[in-house]
Amino acid sequence: MARLVVLLFLAPSSVEVHLSRTFGYWTGDLVPVEVRVRVPPGWELVPESLASIPAPEWLELRSIRWKRRGSTYHVHLTYQVFYVPSQVTVVEIPSWTLRFRSPSGGMEVPVPSIPITLSPLTHGSDPPVPDRLPPPPSPLRLYVHGGLLTLLIGIAGVLWGIRRFRRPQVLRRAYRRICNLDHPARALDTLWEALEQKARSPLFPHTLETLIRRWPPAGELQEELRWLFALRETWCYRGGDPPDETLRRLRDLARRLARLEGKRWS
C-alpha cells in the first residue's frame, strides 16, 4: 500500500495519505484515498474545511466521510478520473488544507498532493480510425429473409386457422355408427354421447335448453330433439320396449343432425 507521510514541525500534528496503488488507473476508474491526521488532545476538526476540497475538471470528488479514533482523524475520499491521456501520464490530485480548533486557537494542517499514473485507453502507436457505419445488407439477402419470414407467418396463420375453425365431426361419426347398428338402445346411446360432446357437458332428459344454449344450431330441430329427450327418459326411468319405427327415426335424426353440423357449426 502506498503511503505518504508528512511531519509538520511547525504544528504538533502529522498527516498520512494512504492509497491502494498509485499506478494503473484508467479513465473512469475510482481512486479511494484515506487521510489520517494525528492531532494533540483538545483539538477538533472543523467540518466546514471538508467542503472546500479542490478538484480540477478532469477529477470528480464522488464521496467523503470521516471519523475520529482517539486523537487521530480518518478522512476517506473517493475520486473518479475523467482524464483521457494519449500515453502513460502522471497527474496529481491537488493538495488541500484541514482546519482544527481548540480553546487556545486554530491550526491548519495541509494535505499534500497525490501523484497517480494514468494509462491510455489505446496504444499510442495505433493509428486513429474514424467511425464507420456497418455496411448495409445486400438486397438479395433482404428478399430471401423477408420471403422466409412471410412464409413462416403464413404457415403459422394457416395452422392457427385450422385449429381454431376446424369443424368437429362428432355427429357425422355417430350417424355412420348408427347406420351399422340394429338395436335402438345402442343407437340411442351413440347419438346421446355425440350430443353430450356438442354440449360439452352431461345431458339429462330435462336439459334440452342446455344443449341448445351450448350448440345453437340444435334449435332448428327442437321438436325432433324433444322426442329424443322424451325417449331417453322413457328408457332410462320407465323401461319398456321401443316401438318398431324407433331405430328408423333415430337414424333419420342422426342424419339431419350430421347435416346440420356440417352446414352450421358453432
Contacts in CASP RR format, 6 or more apart in sequence:
PFRMAT RR
TARGET T0000
AUTHOR 0000-0000-0000
METHOD contacts of the structure
MODEL  1
MARLVVLLFLAPSSVEVHLSRTFGYWTGDLVPVEVRVRVPPGWELVPESL
ASIPAPEWLELRSIRWKRRGSTYHVHLTYQVFYVPSQVTVVEIPSWTLRF
RSPSGGMEVPVPSIPITLSPLTHGSDPPVPDRLPPPPSPLRLYVHGGLLT
LLIGIAGVLWGIRRFRRPQVLRRAYRRICNLDHPARALDTLWEALEQKAR
SPLFPHTLETLIRRWPPAGELQEELRWLFALRETWCYRGGDPPDETLRRL
RDLARRLARLEGKRWS
1 18 0 8 1.000
1 19 0 8 1.000
1 20 0 8 1.000
2 18 0 8 1.000
2 19 0 8 1.000
2 20 0 8 1.000
2 21 0 8 1.000
2 22 0 8 1.000
3 16 0 8 1.000
3 17 0 8 1.000
3 18 0 8 1.000
3 19 0 8 1.000
4 16 0 8 1.000
4 17 0 8 1.000
4 112 0 8 1.000
4 114 0 8 1.000
5 14 0 8 1.000
5 15 0 8 1.000
5 16 0 8 1.000
5 17 0 8 1.000
6 14 0 8 1.000
6 15 0 8 1.000
6 16 0 8 1.000
6 17 0 8 1.000
6 110 0 8 1.000
6 111 0 8 1.000
6 112 0 8 1.000
7 14 0 8 1.000
8 14 0 8 1.000
8 15 0 8 1.000
8 109 0 8 1.000
8 110 0 8 1.000
11 107 0 8 1.000
11 108 0 8 1.000
11 109 0 8 1.000
12 39 0 8 1.000
12 40 0 8 1.000
13 37 0 8 1.000
13 38 0 8 1.000
13 39 0 8 1.000
13 40 0 8 1.000
13 43 0 8 1.000
13 100 0 8 1.000
13 107 0 8 1.000
13 109 0 8 1.000
14 37 0 8 1.000
14 38 0 8 1.000
15 35 0 8 1.000
15 36 0 8 1.000
15 37 0 8 1.000
15 109 0 8 1.000
15 110 0 8 1.000
15 111 0 8 1.000
15 112 0 8 1.000
16 35 0 8 1.000
16 36 0 8 1.000
16 37 0 8 1.000
16 38 0 8 1.000
17 33 0 8 1.000
17 34 0 8 1.000
17 35 0 8 1.000
17 36 0 8 1.000
17 111 0 8 1.000
17 112 0 8 1.000
17 114 0 8 1.000
18 33 0 8 1.000
18 34 0 8 1.000
18 35 0 8 1.000
18 36 0 8 1.000
19 31 0 8 1.000
19 32 0 8 1.000
19 33 0 8 1.000
19 34 0 8 1.000
19 114 0 8 1.000
19 116 0 8 1.000
20 32 0 8 1.000
22 114 0 8 1.000
22 115 0 8 1.000
22 116 0 8 1.000
22 117 0 8 1.000
23 116 0 8 1.000
23 117 0 8 1.000
24 117 0 8 1.000
24 118 0 8 1.000
24 119 0 8 1.000
25 31 0 8 1.000
25 81 0 8 1.000
25 116 0 8 1.000
25 117 0 8 1.000
25 118 0 8 1.000
25 119 0 8 1.000
26 81 0 8 1.000
26 118 0 8 1.000
26 119 0 8 1.000
26 121 0 8 1.000
27 81 0 8 1.000
27 82 0 8 1.000
27 83 0 8 1.000
27 84 0 8 1.000
27 85 0 8 1.000
27 118 0 8 1.000
27 121 0 8 1.000
28 80 0 8 1.000
28 81 0 8 1.000
28 82 0 8 1.000
29 80 0 8 1.000
29 81 0 8 1.000
30 62 0 8 1.000
30 78 0 8 1.000
30 79 0 8 1.000
30 80 0 8 1.000
31 78 0 8 1.000
31 79 0 8 1.000
31 80 0 8 1.000
31 81 0 8 1.000
31 93 0 8 1.000
31 116 0 8 1.000
32 76 0 8 1.000
32 77 0 8 1.000
32 78 0 8 1.000
32 79 0 8 1.000
33 76 0 8 1.000
33 77 0 8 1.000
33 78 0 8 1.000
33 79 0 8 1.000
33 93 0 8 1.000
33 114 0 8 1.000
34 74 0 8 1.000
34 75 0 8 1.000
34 76 0 8 1.000
34 77 0 8 1.000
35 74 0 8 1.000
35 75 0 8 1.000
35 76 0 8 1.000
35 77 0 8 1.000
35 98 0 8 1.000
35 111 0 8 1.000
36 72 0 8 1.000
36 73 0 8 1.000
36 74 0 8 1.000
36 75 0 8 1.000
37 45 0 8 1.000
37 72 0 8 1.000
37 73 0 8 1.000
37 75 0 8 1.000
37 98 0 8 1.000
37 109 0 8 1.000
37 111 0 8 1.000
38 71 0 8 1.000
38 72 0 8 1.000
38 73 0 8 1.000
39 71 0 8 1.000
39 72 0 8 1.000
39 73 0 8 1.000
39 100 0 8 1.000
39 107 0 8 1.000
39 109 0 8 1.000
40 71 0 8 1.000
41 71 0 8 1.000
42 102 0 8 1.000
42 103 0 8 1.000
43 71 0 8 1.000
43 100 0 8 1.000
43 101 0 8 1.000
43 102 0 8 1.000
43 107 0 8 1.000
44 100 0 8 1.000
44 101 0 8 1.000
44 102 0 8 1.000
45 66 0 8 1.000
45 68 0 8 1.000
45 73 0 8 1.000
45 98 0 8 1.000
45 99 0 8 1.000
45 100 0 8 1.000
46 98 0 8 1.000
46 99 0 8 1.000
46 100 0 8 1.000
46 101 0 8 1.000
48 99 0 8 1.000
49 97 0 8 1.000
49 98 0 8 1.000
49 99 0 8 1.000
50 64 0 8 1.000
50 66 0 8 1.000
50 75 0 8 1.000
50 98 0 8 1.000
52 96 0 8 1.000
53 61 0 8 1.000
53 64 0 8 1.000
53 77 0 8 1.000
53 96 0 8 1.000
54 94 0 8 1.000
54 96 0 8 1.000
55 61 0 8 1.000
55 79 0 8 1.000
55 94 0 8 1.000
56 94 0 8 1.000
57 82 0 8 1.000
58 81 0 8 1.000
58 82 0 8 1.000
58 83 0 8 1.000
58 91 0 8 1.000
59 79 0 8 1.000
59 80 0 8 1.000
59 81 0 8 1.000
59 82 0 8 1.000
59 83 0 8 1.000
59 93 0 8 1.000
60 79 0 8 1.000
60 80 0 8 1.000
60 82 0 8 1.000
61 77 0 8 1.000
61 78 0 8 1.000
61 79 0 8 1.000
62 78 0 8 1.000
62 79 0 8 1.000
62 80 0 8 1.000
63 76 0 8 1.000
63 77 0 8 1.000
63 78 0 8 1.000
64 75 0 8 1.000
64 76 0 8 1.000
64 77 0 8 1.000
64 78 0 8 1.000
65 75 0 8 1.000
65 76 0 8 1.000
66 73 0 8 1.000
66 74 0 8 1.000
66 75 0 8 1.000
66 76 0 8 1.000
67 73 0 8 1.000
67 74 0 8 1.000
68 74 0 8 1.000
73 98 0 8 1.000
75 98 0 8 1.000
79 93 0 8 1.000
81 116 0 8 1.000
81 118 0 8 1.000
83 89 0 8 1.000
83 91 0 8 1.000
83 118 0 8 1.000
84 120 0 8 1.000
84 121 0 8 1.000
85 118 0 8 1.000
85 119 0 8 1.000
85 120 0 8 1.000
86 120 0 8 1.000
86 124 0 8 1.000
87 120 0 8 1.000
87 124 0 8 1.000
88 117 0 8 1.000
88 118 0 8 1.000
88 119 0 8 1.000
88 120 0 8 1.000
89 117 0 8 1.000
89 118 0 8 1.000
89 120 0 8 1.000
90 115 0 8 1.000
90 116 0 8 1.000
90 117 0 8 1.000
90 118 0 8 1.000
91 115 0 8 1.000
91 116 0 8 1.000
91 118 0 8 1.000
92 113 0 8 1.000
92 114 0 8 1.000
92 115 0 8 1.000
92 116 0 8 1.000
93 113 0 8 1.000
93 114 0 8 1.000
93 115 0 8 1.000
93 116 0 8 1.000
94 113 0 8 1.000
95 110 0 8 1.000
95 111 0 8 1.000
95 112 0 8 1.000
95 113 0 8 1.000
96 110 0 8 1.000
96 111 0 8 1.000
97 108 0 8 1.000
97 109 0 8 1.000
97 110 0 8 1.000
97 111 0 8 1.000
98 108 0 8 1.000
98 109 0 8 1.000
98 110 0 8 1.000
98 111 0 8 1.000
99 106 0 8 1.000
99 107 0 8 1.000
99 108 0 8 1.000
99 109 0 8 1.000
100 106 0 8 1.000
100 107 0 8 1.000
100 108 0 8 1.000
100 109 0 8 1.000
101 107 0 8 1.000
167 261 0 8 1.000
167 262 0 8 1.000
167 265 0 8 1.000
168 197 0 8 1.000
168 198 0 8 1.000
168 261 0 8 1.000
168 265 0 8 1.000
169 258 0 8 1.000
169 261 0 8 1.000
169 262 0 8 1.000
170 194 0 8 1.000
170 197 0 8 1.000
170 198 0 8 1.000
170 261 0 8 1.000
171 194 0 8 1.000
171 195 0 8 1.000
171 198 0 8 1.000
171 254 0 8 1.000
171 257 0 8 1.000
171 258 0 8 1.000
171 260 0 8 1.000
171 261 0 8 1.000
172 258 0 8 1.000
172 261 0 8 1.000
172 262 0 8 1.000
173 194 0 8 1.000
174 190 0 8 1.000
174 191 0 8 1.000
174 193 0 8 1.000
174 194 0 8 1.000
174 254 0 8 1.000
174 257 0 8 1.000
174 258 0 8 1.000
175 251 0 8 1.000
175 254 0 8 1.000
175 255 0 8 1.000
175 257 0 8 1.000
175 258 0 8 1.000
177 190 0 8 1.000
178 187 0 8 1.000
178 190 0 8 1.000
178 191 0 8 1.000
178 250 0 8 1.000
178 251 0 8 1.000
178 254 0 8 1.000
179 251 0 8 1.000
181 187 0 8 1.000
181 190 0 8 1.000
181 247 0 8 1.000
182 247 0 8 1.000
183 247 0 8 1.000
184 242 0 8 1.000
184 246 0 8 1.000
184 247 0 8 1.000
184 250 0 8 1.000
185 235 0 8 1.000
185 242 0 8 1.000
187 247 0 8 1.000
187 250 0 8 1.000
187 251 0 8 1.000
187 254 0 8 1.000
188 228 0 8 1.000
188 231 0 8 1.000
188 232 0 8 1.000
188 235 0 8 1.000
188 250 0 8 1.000
191 228 0 8 1.000
191 250 0 8 1.000
191 253 0 8 1.000
191 254 0 8 1.000
191 257 0 8 1.000
192 203 0 8 1.000
192 228 0 8 1.000
192 232 0 8 1.000
194 254 0 8 1.000
194 257 0 8 1.000
195 203 0 8 1.000
195 211 0 8 1.000
195 218 0 8 1.000
195 257 0 8 1.000
196 202 0 8 1.000
196 203 0 8 1.000
198 211 0 8 1.000
198 214 0 8 1.000
198 215 0 8 1.000
198 218 0 8 1.000
198 261 0 8 1.000
199 210 0 8 1.000
199 211 0 8 1.000
199 214 0 8 1.000
199 215 0 8 1.000
200 214 0 8 1.000
201 210 0 8 1.000
201 214 0 8 1.000
203 210 0 8 1.000
203 211 0 8 1.000
205 229 0 8 1.000
205 230 0 8 1.000
205 232 0 8 1.000
205 233 0 8 1.000
205 236 0 8 1.000
205 237 0 8 1.000
206 229 0 8 1.000
208 222 0 8 1.000
208 225 0 8 1.000
208 226 0 8 1.000
208 229 0 8 1.000
211 218 0 8 1.000
211 225 0 8 1.000
212 218 0 8 1.000
212 219 0 8 1.000
212 222 0 8 1.000
215 266 0 8 1.000
216 266 0 8 1.000
217 260 0 8 1.000
217 261 0 8 1.000
217 263 0 8 1.000
217 264 0 8 1.000
217 265 0 8 1.000
217 266 0 8 1.000
218 225 0 8 1.000
218 257 0 8 1.000
218 260 0 8 1.000
219 225 0 8 1.000
220 260 0 8 1.000
221 253 0 8 1.000
221 256 0 8 1.000
221 257 0 8 1.000
221 260 0 8 1.000
224 253 0 8 1.000
224 256 0 8 1.000
225 253 0 8 1.000
227 249 0 8 1.000
228 250 0 8 1.000
228 253 0 8 1.000
231 242 0 8 1.000
231 246 0 8 1.000
234 240 0 8 1.000
235 242 0 8 1.000
END
